[in-house]
Amino acid sequence: MSAMSVTTFGPPDAPTVLALHGLTGHGKRWAALAQRHLPDLRIVAPDLLGHAYSSWAAPWRIEDQVAAIVEVLDRHTDGPVVVVGHSYGGALAVHLSRAVGDRVPGLVLLDPAIGLDGARMAEVAAANIDTFYLRDANDAFDRKRSEAWWEVPEEQLRTEIADHLTTDAAGRVCWRIHLGAVTTSWSELARPFVTPDPGAVVRIVVADKVQPPYATPQFIDAVIAGAPDRVQVHHEDCDHMVPQSRPELTAQMIREVVSLLSP
């Protein structure tokens, strides 16, 4: 049995896109994008380790996530696929590209979080621990609205709460994620960045309202230097939740890369 639970959208015989969510997310978060903007593509959307319905067993390093994602590729895809990754999912997409080469000939990186400052990540991890438990669904809504979800349509935020909010064995309200897995992953984001396989076509969306940026200039410059004819960078005046707040742009980027790589 696979370590990762997988949700799929779209026709089974359509071109396949592997979609990797960010920290604290889950595969069903791609539903609105898939069903409303990419209904003709097959979207394979796993829950990362420590998230939603995937295994919560340690370890949770980048290497462990990538190994489990490769297993998803083996079980749910046939041939090369485009990978779209948001935030931490973008970092995993890059590491996956390095690991499997031409199995992933195209990447769409949505405000990828990779190679970040260690002191900043320590602060974020500590804050995550302090705010992990919630009072109720209204508290969850208000907190999301005060953070990067302020641009996301209310309908999608309500769906997020219905799909992903839970009560643990002690009766505490929280998201359906393992606290240790998420805390560990903030540390993983402070590792030195790597760049995609130089043969990959890469599109990067930078959310310019995120300051300091998750998609750092150093990372972007290194990606461009590795394959300048294959990389394009788009700056968008938005906050971090690019797939939810900018679905048309996200779909456009995915379709572009799928089209470029179609036989």
N, C-alpha and C positions, 0 to 999 in steps of 0.2 A: 504493500500500500504506500502511495506517495506521501511524503512528509508535508506536502502543500496541498491544501484544498483549492480547487480550481472552479471558477465560474466561466462559462463560455456564452458568447452572444453571436448572433448572425448565422448565415447559411454555412453548413458544415463543409461545403466544397468551395467556398470563397477564399480569396487570398487571406492569409492568416497574419494577424498582428498580436504579438505578446505584449501585454500591458502590465507594468509594474508600478504599484502604488507607493506612496511615501510612508514615513514613520507614522504610526497610530492609525493607518488606513486599512483598507480591505479591498478585495477584488470587485465586489459589487458596486464600489464607488464609481466604476467606469460605466455603469448602466446607462445613464442619461446620454453620455457621449456616444456610446455604441448604438443605442436604439434610435436616437434622434438625428444623429449626424453621420454615422457610419454604418447604416443598416445593411449595406451590401458587402461588408467585410466581416470576416470571422475574427472575433476578439477573444483571446485566451487570457484570462485575468486571475492569476493565483493570489491567495492570501500569503504574505510573507511569513516566514517562521516567527512564532511568537505573536501572531496576529490572527484575529477572527477564528476561523475553523481549521487552520493549519496546526501542525504540531507546536506545542509550547515548550518542548524539551530543549534544554541547552545542549550544545553551544549555539550562539547567535552571531558569530562573526560574519564578515562579508563573504569569506570563503564558504561558510556553511550555507548561507543564502544562495550563493551562486551554484553550488553543487545541487541544491534542491531545485533551483530553476532549470538547470540542465536536465534533471529528471522530468520536469514538466515538459520541456521541449521534446524529450524522447517519447513521452506518453501521449502528448496532445498535438504534435505538429509533424508534418511530413515535408522535409526539405527546408530551405532557407526561409527565415521570417524577419520582418521588420519588428523592432522592439521600441515601444514608447515607454519612457520612464519619467515619473514625476518625483522631484526632490530626492530622497534617499533611493527611490526606485531608479532615478537617473544615474546615481552612483553605481548601483548594481548593474544597470544596463551597460555601463562602460566596462566594469570588471568582467561581465559576461562576454562582451565583445573580445576582450583580451583572451578569455579562456577558450572560446569556441571558434574564433576567426570567421570564416566565410559562412558559417551557419547563421550568422547575424550580419547580413550585408548592409543593413540600414538601421540608424538610430534616430529617434526623435526625443530629445532631452528637454523636459519642461522644468525650467528653473532648477537644474540639477544641484544637489547639495553634496559637495565632494571637496576634500582637501581643506577643511575649515580650521579656524583658529582654535587651538586646544583650550585656552582659557575661556573663550566664549562657549564652547561646547560643555565645559564643566559647569558653567552657570546655567545653561539651558537644561542640562540633565538634573541638576539640583532643583530647579524650579518645577520640572516635570514631576519629580517625586512629591514635592510640596503640594501640588495642585491635582494629583492623580484622581482623587475621589471627589465626587460631585454630590450635591444635595438631591437633585432630581432632574427630570428632563428639561424643565425650564432653566435650571442653572446651566445645563449643558448647552442649551440654545444660546443663552446670553454670553457664555464664555466664547463660543465659536464666533458669535457676531462681533465680539470685541477683539478678536484676533484676525487671522488672515481670511476668514470666511465672510467678512463683511460685504464683499462683492458678489457672493454666491446667491442665486435665487433662493428665496425662502423655502420654496417647495423642495429643493434639493437638500437643504439643511434639515428639514423635517424628515425626509427620507433617510438621511444619514443617522439621525437619532433613532428612528424606528428600526433600522437595520443593524446598528452597531453599538447602541447603548445596552448595558446589561446590569445585572445585580450579581455580585460574587457570592461565594458560599457564606461569607460573614454578613450578608445583607447590605453591602456597600455598593453604591451606584458608581459605575465606571464604564469606560469604553471596553470593548471585547478584545483586549490586548494584555500581554504579560508585561508587568512593570519592569521586570529585570531585562527582558528582551529590548524594550524601548530604551532604557537607560544605557545598556551596553551599546546600542546602535548609535547613540549620540557620540560616544567615544570613537566608534568606527569612522565617523565622518571627519574626525581630526587626523586620520591617517594621511600621509602624503598622497596626492592624487595620482592616478594613472590616466592615460589617454586611450581612446578607442583603437582597435585594430586599424592600421593605416589604410586598409582597403575598404573600410566602411564609409557609406554616405551618411553624413551627420547634419542634422538640423537642431539648433539650440534656441530655445526661447528664454530670454532673460527677463524676469519680472522686476522692473526698475523701481517699484515702490519698496522692495525689500532692501533695507539698509541696516548694517552692512550686508552686501549681497551674498546669497548662497552660491550663485554661479560667479565665481571670482574672475576678475580679469586675467589672473595668472593661469587659471585652468583654461579659459577660453583661448588665450594666446597660444598655449601649448597645443591645444587641439587643432587650431588652424595651422600652426607650424608643421604638424605631423602630416597633414594632407590638405593643403590650401585649396585645391581644386574640388574637393569633396565636401567642404564644410561651409555652411551658411549660418549666420547668427542673426536673430531677430530680437530687438529690444521692444518690450511692450510695457506701457504705462499701467501696470496692474500690480496687485499683491500676489502672494505666493501660490494660491490655489488655481493655477492656470487651467487645468482641464475642466474645472467647474465654472470658472468665471469667464473664460475665453474658449468656449467649445468650438466655435466656428474656426478660429485660428488654429486650434489644436487639430481639428479634422483636416484642415487645409494642409498642414505640415505632414500629417500622416499620409494623406492621399498623394501628395507630391513624391514622397519617398517610395511608397508602394509602386507608383507609376514609373518612376525612374528604374526600378529594379524588376519590373514585370518583363517576361520574355516577349 
